[in-house]
Amino acid sequence: MTIDLTPFPRVPLGHWPTPLDECPRLGAELGGIRPLLKRDDVGGVGAGGNKLRKLEFLLGRALADGAEQVITFGAVQTNHGRQTAAACARLGLRCDLVLTRSVPMSGAAYDESGNIALDHLYGAAVHLCDGPEETAQVYASLVADAERAGRTTATFPVGGSSETGALGYVAATIELFTQLDTLGTSADTLLVPVGSAGTVAGVALAAELLGRRVRVEAACISHTAAESRADIERIASATAALLGHPAPTLDALVLDDRAVGPAYGVPTPQMWEALRLFARTEGVTLDPVYTGKAAACFLDRARTGEYREGETVVFFHTGGLPGLFAYAPQLLQAL
Ligand SMILES: *Cc1c(COP(=O)(O)O)cnc(C)c1O
């Protein structure tokens, strides 16, 4: 089946295709599997990352609808907020980030460095809220202000995970299979971190629509496997409907929440170990919130013999480097 993305308005924000890198030293450490890194962490507006792919479609739609202002949400160190701020700067749009203190982390690094410093640099208005009630109030007053001023707004959900946003990862998956075909190789498994679930929903849907025989491993970093499955099914079905297809079966989807730890954004020893291993075998930097926990899940799966000898596993590196600096004191302690 072919997938036609041309009806959907899109603004260019990244440099595609992103690299697909062999990682032989990492593979040897993992007992002879073949990891390939899909480097969605490199390049593009605002220090790169997976949200750019979603924002190409979200902002394409918003501009087509006449938006002059974008409002979105996240935790204090949201990568999605940072990439939205940068993309809005590039397009000349107002950007309001309504950020909720939802992660039990504090200190100068967490509160002032990493993503939040870049949010200010890109010119976003940053609104810090103590909980969901305040977040809702601040959002309502931003919408009311814009209405009074006659400004058209676009609101993007947490992580940009709507059906329109997930089109970005449908596009990424088409891109990945084209790369694999060109290399004359194939993947057994695609491993994707899961937060708000738009990324893996796009990947799993596209793999199924394209009829590719791969397992899609969804490595949870915040919610349980059951909660994440519900999110993925909802977004993948809505995205399929947007594309004119029936809801997918998602038979190839495997969820794994072994590496979540105590909560979203809270470091674990296994996460730091994964960061150290990727850095010292391949010179690749993971982030402590998403890719580090997804990699911890990957390492544990590899070590408990869940992959065959020589199995090709594509690990989606979804970015998040600025967030590492928010955790620099904990990083140095862990090393
Ligand atoms: C947001 C994010 C993810 C998770 O993507 P979702 O679509 O929210 O599941 C993974 N990695 C990084 C670095 C992110 O910023």
The ligand as a MOL file (V3000), in Angstrom:
LIG
                    3D

  0  0  0     0  0            999 V3000
M  V30 BEGIN CTAB
M  V30 COUNTS 15 15 0 0 0
M  V30 BEGIN ATOM
M  V30 1 C 8.9820 13.9330 23.0380 0
M  V30 2 C 10.1770 13.0500 22.9650 0
M  V30 3 C 10.0420 11.6680 22.7910 0
M  V30 4 C 8.7220 10.9550 22.8070 0
M  V30 5 O 7.9420 11.2030 21.6920 0
M  V30 6 P 6.3470 11.0830 21.8440 0
M  V30 7 O 5.8630 11.3100 20.4760 0
M  V30 8 O 5.9570 12.1390 22.8250 0
M  V30 9 O 6.0470 9.7310 22.3550 0
M  V30 10 C 11.1840 10.9130 22.6690 0
M  V30 11 N 12.4050 11.4820 22.7410 0
M  V30 12 C 12.5730 12.7910 22.9120 0
M  V30 13 C 13.9490 13.3180 23.0070 0
M  V30 14 C 11.4680 13.6330 23.0300 0
M  V30 15 O 11.6500 14.9390 23.2150 0
M  V30 END ATOM
M  V30 BEGIN BOND
M  V30 1 1 1 2
M  V30 2 1 2 3
M  V30 3 2 2 14
M  V30 4 1 3 4
M  V30 5 2 3 10
M  V30 6 1 4 5
M  V30 7 1 5 6
M  V30 8 2 6 7
M  V30 9 1 6 8
M  V30 10 1 6 9
M  V30 11 1 10 11
M  V30 12 2 11 12
M  V30 13 1 12 13
M  V30 14 1 12 14
M  V30 15 1 14 15
M  V30 END BOND
M  V30 END CTAB
M  END
